[in-house]
């Protein structure tokens, strides 16, 4: 195996120029490469290359274009992250309210194994999660302001406080071990079937972590696929020969559809306008390729903004395909 050797800024510039990139201001390019990291920035080179095999750039590709795509991804990552946090907070609030109302507000009540699924195949998961949550109480009991306040003044941590220190992943796992009736009651508030809701949570959690760690977002694909919805139909998303939608199943547009179903109309409208602004800005900065190439990698159809204008009354009760 050949080791990857360290390349200084001048050598990094020469590599990009050798592959056909136009760099008019080398001092500017060096400044950006030093601040942003050549490895991370070069991860955005692929849309500007001739092909996967021919690793040279298309004619006329500039350093500024590649950097614009890098900045675009950062910008939409911040937009998605902001509204993913809204969804996360909503979920935690709803979960804690529903479970506390039914099982009590002290951990000795709401963390009893009998409050969760009786499925024999999930008993280990139930016990492991209860231990995991109790550990969070011990760890954060004195560190987190809210949990410390309740522990010192009341001797317990109510669930609506505890959820603040639980990760999105743990919250999703909590839903997976709830009794079916509890799952149904929560899903009714979102008007989403339990099986689809169960599929959405790990997708949301994965994207939340991706955004938090600044990984490449715009072309990300998930292993899980979401089912077709009335939103797919209303937007006229085409299907392939297997009858599957070509957009909105395991791409960034699929995440957007999930968020459409879980945010309020006003929240999603605001989010869509923010995304549109970033997309328009990127289009202005692209010269060697068209914005359609980036939208295609995102899974966004040409009429993606119409999703923001669809209201609940425009879709079926469960927004699932007939």
C-alpha positions, 0 to 999 in steps of 0.5 A: 500500500502506498502512503499518502504523502504530505503536500504543501499549499504550492503542491496542492495548487499544482495538483489542481492545475495539473488536473485542469482547474483554472486558478487565477488568484493563487494566493486566494486559493492558498488561503482557502486551502489552508483554512478549509483543508484540501481533503475536505474541499476536494471532496466537492470536485466530482461534479466538475470532473469529466467522468469518474474514470477521467479525473480531469476537470471540465473545461473552464472549471475554476477554483471559485466554483468548487469553493462555491459548492463547498460553501453551498453545502455548508449553508444548506447543512446549517439550514437543515440542521436548524430545522432538524433541531426543531423536529428533535425538540418537538419529538422530545417534548411529545414523547415526554408528555405522552409517557409522563401522562401515562406512566408518571413523572419520576424515573422510578415510574416511567423507566419500568420495563412493564411500560414498554413492549412485551415483544420477547425479541425486544426484551434485551433492547428494552433492558439495555435502553433502560440502563442506558437512560439511567446512566444518562441520569447519573452522568448528567445529574450534576453536570447539566443545569436542569437535571442538577436542579431537579436532583438537588431539589427534588431527588428525581429527574422528570422525563421532560427534563431528561430528554434534553440530555438524551441524543436523537438516537436514543429518543428514536430507540425509545420509540422503537420499544414503546407499546404499540398503543403509545406509538399510535398515539404519538404518530396520530399527532403527526398524521404518519403511520407507525411503520413509516414513522419508525423508518423516519426516526433513524434517517433523521438521526443520521442526518442530524449527526451528519450535519453536526459533523460537517460531512458532505450533505448535498449528495448523501444517500441513505441505506433506508428508503422511504415509501412513496407518499402523496407528496411524490404524486402531487409533485409528479415525481417519475418512476423507474421500470421497477415502479420506484420513484427516481427522486425522494426515496433515499436522497436529500429530497427524501429528507425534505419530504420527511421534514415536510410531514413533521414541521408546521406549514409555516416552519417548512415554508421558511425552511424552503425559502432559505434553501431556495436562496442558497440554491439561487446563490450557487446557480449564480456562481456556477459557470462550467456546469448547470445548477441542474447537475447539483439538484439532480445529485440532491434528488431535487426535482425542478419543481421542488419549491411546490412542496412548500405550498402543499397544505394538509388538506391537499393530501390524503389522511395518511399522505401514503400512496393508494 
